[in-house]
Amino acid sequence: MTGLGDPGSTSALGGALRQQALTLTDLVVDLTEAAERARRTGAADLSARERELLSSAARELDGVGAALQSFTATVLAGSARIRTLADEAVRSDLVIEGGVVAEAPGPSRVDPAERLRERARLQELLNRVTAAGGKELARIARELARSGPALAAVSERARLGS
């Protein structure tokens, strides 16, 4: 269910991006304070462009970092839920193989009708867990599709001095 590597590394990357966003935000605060001091002395505000670029970059980094951390939380919760579902499946002589609840090999002492009901119930719950992970992956894809060009635009503006 991970799809993005191990959850620890994904969360660490998200945290690093969010920390960098905080650092950039702190720089914006420092530049804003310096600009206020300069205005009080009658000097021009020379950092408005830089503040706007830093703020834009910080927003993008924070958004991607938040999406990665949300994904990690969903993956970990989903993994725990799948382990619980697997334990429940064993009690009905069922197994979870990938994203499918199947009958365990060999004879079963569980009533066939009860096993069929339990299989359908567990499959529905497993589908929900899988769907939640898929939604988080889609969210990351949307965030990256939006953020990548936005960060490229910030970079281009910084290079061009506009």
DSSP file with accessible surface (Angstrom, degrees, kcal/mol):
  #  RESIDUE AA STRUCTURE BP1 BP2  ACC     N-H-->O    O-->H-N    N-H-->O    O-->H-N    TCO  KAPPA ALPHA  PHI   PSI    X-CA   Y-CA   Z-CA
    1    1 A M              0   0   86      0, 0.0    77,-0.0     0, 0.0    74,-0.0   0.000 360.0 360.0 360.0 -13.6    0.0    0.0    0.0
    2    2 A T        +     0   0   50      1,-0.1    73,-0.1    73,-0.1     4,-0.0   0.983 360.0 170.7 -66.4 -62.0    2.9    2.4    0.4
    3    3 A G        +     0   0   63      1,-0.1    -1,-0.1   134,-0.0     3,-0.1   0.273  69.2  63.2  75.3 -17.6    3.7    3.2   -3.2
    4    4 A L  S    S-     0   0   71      1,-0.6     2,-0.2    -3,-0.0    -1,-0.1   0.116 114.1 -90.7-124.7  20.0    6.2    5.9   -2.2
    5    5 A G  S    S-     0   0   43      4,-0.1    -1,-0.6     5,-0.0     0, 0.0  -0.543  79.7 -16.3  97.2-169.8    8.8    4.0   -0.3
    6    6 A D     >  -     0   0   86     -2,-0.2     4,-2.2     1,-0.1     3,-0.2  -0.409  62.6-123.8 -74.3 146.6    8.9    3.2    3.3
    7    7 A P  H  > S+     0   0   31      0, 0.0     4,-2.8     0, 0.0     5,-0.2   0.855 108.0  57.8 -58.5 -35.6    6.7    5.3    5.5
    8    8 A G  H  > S+     0   0   49      1,-0.2     4,-2.4     2,-0.2     5,-0.1   0.937 110.3  42.3 -62.0 -45.3    9.5    6.5    7.8
    9    9 A S  H  > S+     0   0   69     -3,-0.2     4,-2.5     2,-0.2    -1,-0.2   0.893 114.2  51.8 -68.6 -38.2   11.4    8.0    4.8
   10   10 A T  H  X S+     0   0    7     -4,-2.2     4,-2.4     2,-0.2    -2,-0.2   0.935 112.6  45.3 -64.1 -43.4    8.2    9.5    3.3
   11   11 A S  H  X S+     0   0   42     -4,-2.8     4,-3.0     1,-0.2    -2,-0.2   0.906 111.5  52.7 -66.0 -41.3    7.4   11.1    6.6
   12   12 A A  H  X S+     0   0   64     -4,-2.4     4,-2.7    -5,-0.2    -2,-0.2   0.909 109.8  48.7 -62.1 -41.2   10.9   12.4    7.1
   13   13 A L  H  X S+     0   0   94     -4,-2.5     4,-2.6     2,-0.2     5,-0.2   0.939 111.9  49.0 -63.0 -45.6   10.8   14.0    3.7
   14   14 A G  H  X S+     0   0    0     -4,-2.4     4,-2.3     1,-0.2    -2,-0.2   0.926 112.8  48.0 -59.2 -43.5    7.5   15.6    4.5
   15   15 A G  H  X S+     0   0   23     -4,-3.0     4,-2.5     1,-0.2    -1,-0.2   0.894 110.5  51.0 -64.6 -40.0    8.9   16.9    7.8
   16   16 A A  H  X S+     0   0   58     -4,-2.7     4,-2.4     2,-0.2    -1,-0.2   0.905 110.6  49.0 -64.7 -40.6   12.0   18.2    6.1
   17   17 A L  H  X S+     0   0   38     -4,-2.6     4,-2.2     2,-0.2    -2,-0.2   0.922 112.8  47.3 -64.7 -41.5    9.9   20.1    3.5
   18   18 A R  H  X S+     0   0   84     -4,-2.3     4,-2.1     2,-0.2    -2,-0.2   0.882 110.9  51.7 -68.6 -36.3    7.7   21.6    6.2
   19   19 A Q  H  X S+     0   0  109     -4,-2.5     4,-2.3     2,-0.2    -1,-0.2   0.912 109.3  49.9 -65.5 -40.8   10.8   22.5    8.3
   20   20 A Q  H  X S+     0   0   92     -4,-2.4     4,-2.6     1,-0.2    -2,-0.2   0.899 108.0  54.3 -63.9 -37.7   12.3   24.3    5.3
   21   21 A A  H  X S+     0   0    4     -4,-2.2     4,-2.4     1,-0.2    -1,-0.2   0.914 108.2  49.2 -61.7 -41.6    8.9   26.1    4.8
   22   22 A L  H  X S+     0   0   94     -4,-2.1     4,-2.6     2,-0.2    -2,-0.2   0.902 109.5  52.0 -63.7 -39.6    9.1   27.3    8.4
   23   23 A T  H  X S+     0   0   54     -4,-2.3     4,-2.0     2,-0.2    -2,-0.2   0.929 110.8  47.3 -62.3 -44.0   12.7   28.5    7.8
   24   24 A L  H  X S+     0   0   22     -4,-2.6     4,-2.1     1,-0.2    -2,-0.2   0.904 110.7  52.1 -64.0 -40.0   11.6   30.4    4.7
   25   25 A T  H  X S+     0   0   62     -4,-2.4     4,-2.3     1,-0.2    -2,-0.2   0.902 107.2  52.8 -63.3 -40.3    8.7   31.9    6.7
   26   26 A D  H  X S+     0   0   96     -4,-2.6     4,-2.5     1,-0.2    -1,-0.2   0.895 107.6  52.0 -61.1 -38.3   11.1   33.0    9.4
   27   27 A L  H  X S+     0   0   77     -4,-2.0     4,-2.8     2,-0.2    -2,-0.2   0.898 107.1  52.6 -64.7 -38.5   13.2   34.7    6.7
   28   28 A V  H  X S+     0   0   19     -4,-2.1     4,-2.7     2,-0.2    -2,-0.2   0.923 109.0  49.7 -62.0 -43.1   10.1   36.5    5.5
   29   29 A V  H  X S+     0   0   66     -4,-2.3     4,-2.6     2,-0.2    -2,-0.2   0.938 111.6  48.5 -61.2 -45.6    9.4   37.7    9.0
   30   30 A D  H  X S+     0   0   90     -4,-2.5     4,-2.3     1,-0.2    -2,-0.2   0.922 113.4  46.8 -61.3 -43.8   13.0   39.0    9.4
   31   31 A L  H  X S+     0   0   55     -4,-2.8     4,-2.5     1,-0.2    -1,-0.2   0.877 110.9  52.6 -66.3 -37.2   12.8   40.8    6.0
   32   32 A T  H  X S+     0   0   50     -4,-2.7     4,-2.4     2,-0.2    -2,-0.2   0.923 109.6  48.5 -64.2 -43.7    9.4   42.3    6.9
   33   33 A E  H  X S+     0   0   98     -4,-2.6     4,-2.2     2,-0.2    -2,-0.2   0.918 112.5  48.5 -62.4 -42.1   10.8   43.6   10.2
   34   34 A A  H  X S+     0   0   39     -4,-2.3     4,-2.4     1,-0.2    -2,-0.2   0.899 110.6  51.2 -65.1 -38.7   13.8   45.1    8.3
   35   35 A A  H  X S+     0   0    4     -4,-2.5     4,-2.6     2,-0.2    -2,-0.2   0.897 108.7  51.7 -66.0 -38.7   11.5   46.6    5.7
   36   36 A E  H  X S+     0   0   79     -4,-2.4     4,-2.0     2,-0.2    -2,-0.2   0.915 110.4  48.2 -63.4 -42.8    9.4   48.2    8.5
   37   37 A R  H  X S+     0   0  131     -4,-2.2     4,-1.1     1,-0.2    -2,-0.2   0.917 111.9  50.0 -62.9 -41.2   12.5   49.7   10.1
   38   38 A A  H  <>S+     0   0   27     -4,-2.4     5,-2.5     1,-0.2     3,-0.5   0.908 108.9  51.7 -64.9 -41.6   13.6   51.0    6.7
   39   39 A R  H ><5S+     0   0  104     -4,-2.6     3,-1.4     1,-0.2    -1,-0.2   0.875 104.4  56.9 -62.3 -39.0   10.2   52.6    6.0
   40   40 A R  H 3<5S+     0   0  179     -4,-2.0    -1,-0.2     1,-0.3    -2,-0.2   0.804 108.7  47.2 -64.0 -27.2   10.3   54.4    9.3
   41   41 A T  T 3<5S-     0   0  115     -4,-1.1    -1,-0.3    -3,-0.5    -2,-0.2   0.398 122.7-106.7 -92.9   1.1   13.6   56.0    8.3
   42   42 A G  T < 5S+     0   0   68     -3,-1.4    -3,-0.2     1,-0.3    -2,-0.1   0.488  74.5 137.5  90.0   3.5   12.2   57.0    4.9
   43   43 A A      < -     0   0   49     -5,-2.5    -1,-0.3    -6,-0.2     2,-0.1  -0.437  58.4-100.1 -81.1 158.3   14.2   54.3    3.0
   44   44 A A        -     0   0   71     -2,-0.1     2,-1.0    -3,-0.1    -1,-0.1  -0.414  31.0-111.8 -75.5 151.4   12.6   52.3    0.2
   45   45 A D        +     0   0   45      1,-0.2     3,-0.4    -2,-0.1    -1,-0.1  -0.764  40.9 171.0 -84.5 104.9   11.4   48.7    0.8
   46   46 A L        +     0   0  149     -2,-1.0     4,-0.2     1,-0.2    -1,-0.2   0.454  66.2  61.0 -95.3  -1.1   13.8   46.7   -1.3
   47   47 A S     >  +     0   0   16    -16,-0.1     4,-2.8     1,-0.1     5,-0.2   0.344  66.1 102.9-110.8   8.5   12.7   43.3   -0.1
   48   48 A A  H  > S+     0   0   46     -3,-0.4     4,-2.2     1,-0.2     5,-0.2   0.916  85.9  47.0 -58.9 -44.4    9.1   43.1   -1.2
   49   49 A R  H  > S+     0   0   64      1,-0.2     4,-2.5     2,-0.2    -1,-0.2   0.936 113.3  48.1 -63.0 -46.3    9.9   40.9   -4.2
   50   50 A E  H  > S+     0   0   77     -4,-0.2     4,-2.9     1,-0.2     5,-0.2   0.905 110.5  51.8 -62.7 -40.6   12.0   38.6   -2.1
   51   51 A R  H  X S+     0   0   38     -4,-2.8     4,-2.5     2,-0.2    -1,-0.2   0.920 110.8  47.8 -62.2 -42.6    9.4   38.3    0.6
   52   52 A E  H  X S+     0   0   72     -4,-2.2     4,-2.4    -5,-0.2    -2,-0.2   0.923 113.4  47.4 -65.8 -42.1    6.8   37.4   -1.9
   53   53 A L  H  X S+     0   0   12     -4,-2.5     4,-2.6     2,-0.2    -2,-0.2   0.927 113.6  47.5 -65.7 -43.5    9.0   34.7   -3.6
   54   54 A L  H  X S+     0   0   42     -4,-2.9     4,-2.7     1,-0.2    -2,-0.2   0.905 111.9  50.6 -64.3 -40.4   10.0   33.2   -0.2
   55   55 A S  H  X S+     0   0   37     -4,-2.5     4,-2.4    -5,-0.2    -2,-0.2   0.915 111.1  48.8 -63.7 -42.1    6.3   33.2    0.9
   56   56 A S  H  X S+     0   0   12     -4,-2.4     4,-2.1     2,-0.2    -2,-0.2   0.933 112.7  47.0 -63.4 -45.9    5.3   31.4   -2.3
   57   57 A A  H  X S+     0   0   16     -4,-2.6     4,-2.7     1,-0.2     5,-0.2   0.918 111.3  52.0 -62.6 -42.2    8.1   28.8   -2.0
   58   58 A A  H  X S+     0   0    5     -4,-2.7     4,-2.6     1,-0.2     5,-0.2   0.917 108.3  51.1 -61.6 -43.0    7.2   28.3    1.7
   59   59 A R  H  X S+     0   0  144     -4,-2.4     4,-2.2     1,-0.2    -1,-0.2   0.919 112.5  46.4 -60.4 -43.3    3.5   27.7    0.9
   60   60 A E  H  X S+     0   0   18     -4,-2.1     4,-2.3     2,-0.2     5,-0.2   0.934 113.3  47.4 -66.9 -46.0    4.4   25.1   -1.8
   61   61 A L  H  X S+     0   0   31     -4,-2.7     4,-2.7     1,-0.2     5,-0.2   0.911 112.7  49.9 -62.8 -40.4    6.9   23.2    0.3
   62   62 A D  H  X S+     0   0   59     -4,-2.6     4,-2.8    -5,-0.2    -1,-0.2   0.911 109.7  51.4 -65.8 -39.9    4.5   23.1    3.2
   63   63 A G  H  X S+     0   0   17     -4,-2.2     4,-2.0    -5,-0.2    -2,-0.2   0.927 113.4  43.1 -63.3 -44.9    1.7   21.8    1.0
   64   64 A V  H  X S+     0   0   16     -4,-2.3     4,-2.4     2,-0.2    -2,-0.2   0.930 114.8  50.5 -67.5 -43.2    3.8   19.0   -0.4
   65   65 A G  H  X S+     0   0    0     -4,-2.7     4,-2.4    -5,-0.2    -2,-0.2   0.918 110.1  49.9 -61.1 -41.8    5.2   18.2    3.0
   66   66 A A  H  X S+     0   0   22     -4,-2.8     4,-2.6     1,-0.2    -1,-0.2   0.906 109.8  51.2 -63.9 -40.0    1.7   18.1    4.6
   67   67 A A  H  X S+     0   0    1     -4,-2.0     4,-2.4    -5,-0.2    -2,-0.2   0.915 110.4  49.0 -64.2 -41.5    0.5   15.7    1.8
   68   68 A L  H  X S+     0   0   14     -4,-2.4     4,-2.2     2,-0.2    -2,-0.2   0.914 112.8  47.1 -65.1 -41.0    3.5   13.4    2.4
   69   69 A Q  H  X S+     0   0   59     -4,-2.4     4,-2.3     2,-0.2    -2,-0.2   0.895 111.4  50.7 -69.3 -36.8    2.9   13.3    6.1
   70   70 A S  H  X S+     0   0   36     -4,-2.6     4,-2.3     2,-0.2    -2,-0.2   0.919 109.6  51.6 -64.5 -41.2   -0.9   12.7    5.7
   71   71 A F  H  X S+     0   0    1     -4,-2.4     4,-2.8     1,-0.2    -2,-0.2   0.929 108.6  51.3 -60.3 -44.4   -0.1    9.9    3.3
   72   72 A T  H  X S+     0   0    7     -4,-2.2     4,-2.7     1,-0.2     5,-0.2   0.923 109.2  49.6 -60.5 -45.0    2.3    8.3    5.9
   73   73 A A  H  X S+     0   0   60     -4,-2.3     4,-2.5     1,-0.2    -1,-0.2   0.917 112.3  48.5 -60.8 -40.9   -0.4    8.5    8.6
   74   74 A T  H  X S+     0   0   31     -4,-2.3     4,-2.9     2,-0.2    -2,-0.2   0.910 111.4  49.8 -65.9 -42.2   -2.9    6.9    6.3
   75   75 A V  H  X S+     0   0    0     -4,-2.8     4,-2.9     2,-0.2    -2,-0.2   0.934 112.8  46.2 -63.2 -45.4   -0.4    4.1    5.3
   76   76 A L  H  X S+     0   0   94     -4,-2.7     4,-2.2     2,-0.2    -2,-0.2   0.927 115.2  45.8 -65.7 -43.1    0.4    3.3    8.9
   77   77 A A  H  X S+     0   0   63     -4,-2.5     4,-2.4    -5,-0.2    -1,-0.2   0.911 114.1  50.2 -64.0 -40.5   -3.2    3.3   10.0
   78   78 A G  H  X S+     0   0    6     -4,-2.9     4,-2.7    -5,-0.2    -2,-0.2   0.903 108.9  51.1 -64.8 -40.9   -4.1    1.2    6.9
   79   79 A S  H  X S+     0   0   37     -4,-2.9     4,-2.1     2,-0.2    -1,-0.2   0.917 111.2  48.1 -62.9 -42.9   -1.3   -1.3    7.7
   80   80 A A  H  X S+     0   0   39     -4,-2.2     4,-2.0     2,-0.2    -2,-0.2   0.918 112.4  49.3 -63.3 -41.6   -2.6   -1.7   11.3
   81   81 A R  H  X S+     0   0   85     -4,-2.4     4,-2.8     1,-0.2    -2,-0.2   0.903 108.8  52.3 -65.9 -39.5   -6.1   -2.1   10.0
   82   82 A I  H  X S+     0   0   47     -4,-2.7     4,-2.7     2,-0.2    -1,-0.2   0.905 107.6  52.3 -64.9 -38.3   -5.0   -4.8    7.5
   83   83 A R  H  X S+     0   0  152     -4,-2.1     4,-2.1     2,-0.2    -1,-0.2   0.924 110.8  48.0 -62.0 -41.7   -3.3   -6.7   10.3
   84   84 A T  H  X S+     0   0   64     -4,-2.0     4,-2.2     1,-0.2    -2,-0.2   0.925 112.1  48.8 -64.1 -43.4   -6.5   -6.6   12.3
   85   85 A L  H  X S+     0   0    0     -4,-2.8     4,-2.6     1,-0.2    -2,-0.2   0.888 108.7  53.9 -64.0 -38.0   -8.5   -7.7    9.3
   86   86 A A  H  X S+     0   0   32     -4,-2.7     4,-2.0     2,-0.2    -1,-0.2   0.902 108.1  50.0 -63.3 -39.7   -6.0  -10.6    8.7
   87   87 A D  H  X S+     0   0  102     -4,-2.1     4,-1.2     1,-0.2    -1,-0.2   0.906 111.7  48.1 -63.7 -42.2   -6.5  -11.7   12.3
   88   88 A E  H  X S+     0   0   30     -4,-2.2     4,-0.6     1,-0.2    -2,-0.2   0.886 108.6  55.2 -63.9 -38.4  -10.2  -11.7   11.8
   89   89 A A  H ><>S+     0   0    0     -4,-2.6     5,-2.6     1,-0.2     3,-1.5   0.907 101.5  57.3 -62.8 -41.1   -9.9  -13.6    8.5
   90   90 A V  H ><5S+     0   0   92     -4,-2.0     3,-2.1     1,-0.3    -1,-0.2   0.884  98.5  60.5 -58.8 -37.9   -8.0  -16.4   10.2
   91   91 A R  H 3<5S+     0   0  172     -4,-1.2    -1,-0.3     1,-0.3    -2,-0.2   0.730 110.2  42.0 -63.3 -21.2  -10.8  -17.0   12.6
   92   92 A S  T <<5S-     0   0   13     -3,-1.5    -1,-0.3    -4,-0.6    -2,-0.2   0.116 122.0-104.5-109.2  18.6  -13.1  -17.7    9.6
   93   93 A D  T < 5S+     0   0   52     -3,-2.1    11,-2.5     1,-0.2     2,-0.3   0.898  82.6 127.3  57.6  42.0  -10.5  -19.8    7.8
   94   94 A L  E   < -A  103   0A   1     -5,-2.6     2,-0.3     9,-0.3     9,-0.2  -0.841  42.7-157.5-120.7 161.4   -9.8  -16.9    5.4
   95   95 A V  E     -A  102   0A  39      7,-3.0     7,-3.2    -2,-0.3     2,-0.6  -0.956  17.1-128.0-134.7 156.6   -6.6  -15.2    4.3
   96   96 A I  E     -A  101   0A  37     -2,-0.3     2,-0.6     5,-0.2     5,-0.2  -0.943  25.5-178.5-106.1 120.2   -5.8  -11.8    2.9
   97   97 A E  E >   -A  100   0A 120      3,-3.0     3,-1.6    -2,-0.6     2,-0.4  -0.944  64.1 -50.0-120.2 105.0   -3.7  -12.1   -0.2
   98   98 A G  T 3  S-     0   0   73     -2,-0.6     0, 0.0     1,-0.2     0, 0.0  -0.522 123.5 -21.6  66.3-122.6   -2.8   -8.7   -1.6
   99   99 A G  T 3  S+     0   0   38     -2,-0.4     2,-0.4    -3,-0.1    -1,-0.2   0.146 121.9  89.7-104.0  20.4   -6.0   -6.9   -1.8
  100  100 A V  E <   -A   97   0A  76     -3,-1.6    -3,-3.0    26,-0.0     2,-0.6  -0.956  65.2-142.0-125.2 136.7   -8.3   -9.9   -1.9
  101  101 A V  E     +A   96   0A   0     -2,-0.4     2,-0.3    -5,-0.2    -5,-0.2  -0.847  36.5 173.0 -91.4 123.5   -9.9  -12.0    0.9
  102  102 A A  E     -A   95   0A  15     -7,-3.2    -7,-3.0    -2,-0.6     2,-0.2  -0.856  37.7 -89.9-130.0 164.1   -9.7  -15.6   -0.1
  103  103 A E  E     -A   94   0A  97     -2,-0.3    -9,-0.3    -9,-0.2   -10,-0.1  -0.536  46.3-115.7 -72.2 137.7  -10.5  -19.0    1.5
  104  104 A A        -     0   0   25    -11,-2.5    -1,-0.1    -2,-0.2    -9,-0.0  -0.420  39.2 -97.4 -69.6 148.5   -7.5  -20.5    3.3
  105  105 A P  S    S+     0   0  121      0, 0.0    -1,-0.1     0, 0.0   -12,-0.0  -0.325  86.1  30.7 -66.1 151.6   -6.2  -23.7    1.7
  106  106 A G  S    S-     0   0   55     -3,-0.1    -2,-0.0     2,-0.0     2,-0.0  -0.217 102.9 -33.5  94.1 176.5   -7.4  -27.0    3.2
  107  107 A P        -     0   0  135      0, 0.0     2,-0.4     0, 0.0    -3,-0.0  -0.295  57.1-146.7 -69.8 156.8  -10.6  -28.1    4.9
  108  108 A S        -     0   0   35      2,-0.1    -2,-0.0     1,-0.1   -15,-0.0  -0.960  19.5-160.7-127.4 145.2  -12.6  -25.6    7.1
  109  109 A R        +     0   0  250     -2,-0.4     2,-0.3     2,-0.1    -1,-0.1   0.391  66.6 103.9 -99.2   1.3  -14.6  -26.1   10.2
  110  110 A V  S    S-     0   0   33      1,-0.1    -2,-0.1   -18,-0.1   -18,-0.1  -0.658  87.6 -99.4 -86.4 138.0  -16.4  -22.8    9.7
  111  111 A D     >  -     0   0   92     -2,-0.3     4,-2.9     1,-0.1     5,-0.2  -0.312  30.7-131.6 -53.7 129.1  -20.0  -22.9    8.3
  112  112 A P  H  > S+     0   0   95      0, 0.0     4,-2.3     0, 0.0     5,-0.2   0.877 105.7  48.9 -56.3 -40.4  -19.8  -22.2    4.6
  113  113 A A  H  > S+     0   0   46      2,-0.2     4,-2.3     1,-0.2     5,-0.2   0.920 113.0  47.4 -66.6 -41.4  -22.5  -19.6    4.7
  114  114 A E  H  > S+     0   0   76      2,-0.2     4,-2.7     1,-0.2     5,-0.2   0.911 111.6  50.8 -64.7 -41.5  -20.9  -17.8    7.6
  115  115 A R  H  X S+     0   0   29     -4,-2.9     4,-2.7     1,-0.2    -2,-0.2   0.915 109.5  50.9 -63.9 -39.1  -17.5  -17.9    5.9
  116  116 A L  H  X S+     0   0  112     -4,-2.3     4,-2.3    -5,-0.2    -1,-0.2   0.923 111.8  46.9 -64.9 -44.2  -19.0  -16.4    2.8
  117  117 A R  H  X S+     0   0  142     -4,-2.3     4,-2.4     2,-0.2    -2,-0.2   0.924 114.1  47.8 -62.2 -43.9  -20.7  -13.6    4.8
  118  118 A E  H  X S+     0   0   24     -4,-2.7     4,-3.0     2,-0.2     5,-0.3   0.892 109.4  53.3 -66.1 -38.2  -17.4  -13.0    6.6
  119  119 A R  H  X S+     0   0   84     -4,-2.7     4,-2.5    -5,-0.2    -1,-0.2   0.931 110.8  46.5 -61.7 -44.7  -15.5  -13.0    3.4
  120  120 A A  H  X S+     0   0   65     -4,-2.3     4,-2.2     2,-0.2    -2,-0.2   0.919 114.1  48.3 -64.2 -42.5  -17.8  -10.3    1.9
  121  121 A R  H  X S+     0   0  102     -4,-2.4     4,-2.2     1,-0.2    -2,-0.2   0.949 114.0  45.3 -63.5 -47.6  -17.6   -8.2    5.1
  122  122 A L  H  X S+     0   0    0     -4,-3.0     4,-2.9     1,-0.2     5,-0.2   0.885 110.8  54.0 -65.2 -37.4  -13.8   -8.4    5.3
  123  123 A Q  H  X S+     0   0   41     -4,-2.5     4,-2.7    -5,-0.3    -1,-0.2   0.918 107.9  50.3 -63.4 -41.7  -13.4   -7.7    1.6
  124  124 A E  H  X S+     0   0   90     -4,-2.2     4,-1.8     2,-0.2    -2,-0.2   0.930 112.7  46.1 -61.5 -45.0  -15.6   -4.5    1.9
  125  125 A L  H  X S+     0   0   27     -4,-2.2     4,-1.9     2,-0.2    -2,-0.2   0.913 112.8  50.2 -65.1 -40.4  -13.4   -3.3    4.9
  126  126 A L  H  X S+     0   0    1     -4,-2.9     4,-2.6     1,-0.2    -2,-0.2   0.907 107.6  54.3 -64.0 -39.6  -10.2   -4.1    3.0
  127  127 A N  H  X S+     0   0   73     -4,-2.7     4,-2.7     1,-0.2    -1,-0.2   0.883 106.5  52.4 -61.4 -38.1  -11.5   -2.2    0.0
  128  128 A R  H  X S+     0   0  151     -4,-1.8     4,-2.2     2,-0.2    -1,-0.2   0.912 109.7  47.9 -64.6 -42.6  -12.1    0.8    2.2
  129  129 A V  H  X S+     0   0   16     -4,-1.9     4,-1.9     2,-0.2    -2,-0.2   0.938 113.8  47.2 -62.9 -45.4   -8.5    0.7    3.5
  130  130 A T  H  X S+     0   0   70     -4,-2.6     4,-2.3     1,-0.2    -2,-0.2   0.905 110.7  52.2 -63.4 -40.6   -7.1    0.3    0.0
  131  131 A A  H  X S+     0   0   47     -4,-2.7     4,-2.7     1,-0.2    -1,-0.2   0.891 106.0  54.3 -64.3 -39.1   -9.3    3.2   -1.2
  132  132 A A  H  X S+     0   0   42     -4,-2.2     4,-2.0     1,-0.2    -1,-0.2   0.926 109.7  47.2 -62.0 -43.0   -8.1    5.5    1.5
  133  133 A G  H  X S+     0   0    2     -4,-1.9     4,-2.3     1,-0.2    -1,-0.2   0.910 111.7  51.1 -63.7 -40.7   -4.5    4.8    0.5
  134  134 A G  H  X S+     0   0   37     -4,-2.3     4,-2.5     1,-0.2    -2,-0.2   0.892 107.9  52.4 -63.5 -39.0   -5.4    5.4   -3.1
  135  135 A K  H  X S+     0   0  152     -4,-2.7     4,-2.3     2,-0.2    -1,-0.2   0.900 109.4  49.4 -64.2 -39.8   -7.0    8.7   -2.3
  136  136 A E  H  X S+     0   0   31     -4,-2.0     4,-2.3     2,-0.2    -2,-0.2   0.903 110.4  50.2 -66.8 -39.9   -3.9    9.9   -0.4
  137  137 A L  H  X S+     0   0   63     -4,-2.3     4,-2.5     1,-0.2    -2,-0.2   0.917 111.1  49.4 -61.9 -41.9   -1.7    8.9   -3.4
  138  138 A A  H  X S+     0   0   41     -4,-2.5     4,-2.7     2,-0.2    -2,-0.2   0.892 108.7  53.5 -63.9 -38.5   -4.0   10.8   -5.7
  139  139 A R  H  X S+     0   0   80     -4,-2.3     4,-2.7     2,-0.2    -2,-0.2   0.921 109.4  47.9 -62.2 -43.0   -3.8   13.8   -3.3
  140  140 A I  H  X S+     0   0    7     -4,-2.3     4,-2.9     2,-0.2     5,-0.3   0.927 110.7  51.4 -63.6 -43.1    0.0   13.7   -3.5
  141  141 A A  H  X S+     0   0   59     -4,-2.5     4,-2.6     1,-0.2    -2,-0.2   0.925 112.5  45.9 -60.0 -43.3   -0.1   13.5   -7.3
  142  142 A R  H  X S+     0   0  154     -4,-2.7     4,-2.1     2,-0.2     5,-0.2   0.919 112.9  50.3 -64.8 -43.0   -2.4   16.5   -7.4
  143  143 A E  H  X S+     0   0   33     -4,-2.7     4,-3.2     1,-0.2     5,-0.2   0.919 113.7  44.7 -62.8 -42.7   -0.3   18.4   -5.0
  144  144 A L  H  X S+     0   0   91     -4,-2.9     4,-2.7     2,-0.2    -1,-0.2   0.899 111.1  53.4 -69.2 -38.5    2.9   17.7   -6.9
  145  145 A A  H  < S+     0   0   69     -4,-2.6    -1,-0.2    -5,-0.3    -2,-0.2   0.861 118.5  36.9 -63.6 -33.7    1.2   18.5  -10.3
  146  146 A R  H  X S+     0   0  115     -4,-2.1     4,-1.2    -5,-0.2    -2,-0.2   0.898 120.9  44.6 -82.1 -43.1    0.1   21.9   -8.8
  147  147 A S  H  X S+     0   0    2     -4,-3.2     4,-3.1    -5,-0.2     5,-0.3   0.855 102.4  63.7 -75.2 -37.5    3.2   22.6   -6.8
  148  148 A G  H  X S+     0   0   38     -4,-2.7     4,-2.4    -5,-0.2     5,-0.2   0.956 108.6  39.8 -54.4 -55.0    5.9   21.6   -9.3
  149  149 A P  H  > S+     0   0   81      0, 0.0     4,-2.4     0, 0.0    -1,-0.2   0.877 114.6  54.6 -63.6 -34.8    5.0   24.3  -11.8
  150  150 A A  H  X S+     0   0   29     -4,-1.2     4,-2.1     2,-0.2    -2,-0.2   0.932 110.8  44.7 -65.0 -43.2    4.4   26.9   -9.1
  151  151 A L  H  X S+     0   0   53     -4,-3.1     4,-2.7     2,-0.2    -1,-0.2   0.885 111.4  53.9 -67.8 -35.7    7.9   26.3   -7.6
  152  152 A A  H  X S+     0   0   59     -4,-2.4     4,-2.8    -5,-0.3    -2,-0.2   0.904 108.5  49.9 -63.3 -38.8    9.3   26.4  -11.2
  153  153 A A  H  X S+     0   0   51     -4,-2.4     4,-2.8     2,-0.2    -2,-0.2   0.906 110.0  49.9 -66.3 -40.8    7.7   29.8  -11.6
  154  154 A V  H  X S+     0   0   22     -4,-2.1     4,-2.5     2,-0.2    -2,-0.2   0.938 112.5  48.2 -61.3 -44.9    9.1   31.1   -8.3
  155  155 A S  H  X S+     0   0   53     -4,-2.7     4,-2.5     2,-0.2    -2,-0.2   0.922 112.0  48.8 -61.8 -44.3   12.5   29.9   -9.4
  156  156 A E  H  X S+     0   0   82     -4,-2.8     4,-2.6     1,-0.2     6,-0.2   0.926 111.4  49.2 -63.0 -44.2   12.2   31.5  -12.8
  157  157 A R  H  X>S+     0   0   83     -4,-2.8     5,-1.7     1,-0.2     4,-1.2   0.898 111.1  50.6 -62.3 -38.9   11.1   34.8  -11.3
  158  158 A A  H  <5S+     0   0   50     -4,-2.5    -2,-0.2    -5,-0.2    -1,-0.2   0.916 112.3  46.6 -65.7 -41.9   14.0   34.7   -8.8
  159  159 A R  H  <5S+     0   0  162     -4,-2.5    -2,-0.2     1,-0.2    -1,-0.2   0.898 116.7  43.7 -65.9 -40.4   16.5   34.1  -11.7
  160  160 A L  H  <5S-     0   0  115     -4,-2.6    -1,-0.2    -5,-0.2    -2,-0.2   0.599 105.9-126.3 -82.4 -12.9   15.0   36.8  -13.8
  161  161 A G  T  <5       0   0   47     -4,-1.2    -3,-0.2     1,-0.2    -4,-0.1   0.767 360.0 360.0  74.1  26.1   14.7   39.3  -11.0
  162  162 A S      <       0   0   70     -5,-1.7    -1,-0.2    -6,-0.2    -2,-0.1  -0.622 360.0 360.0-107.3 360.0   11.0   39.9  -11.7
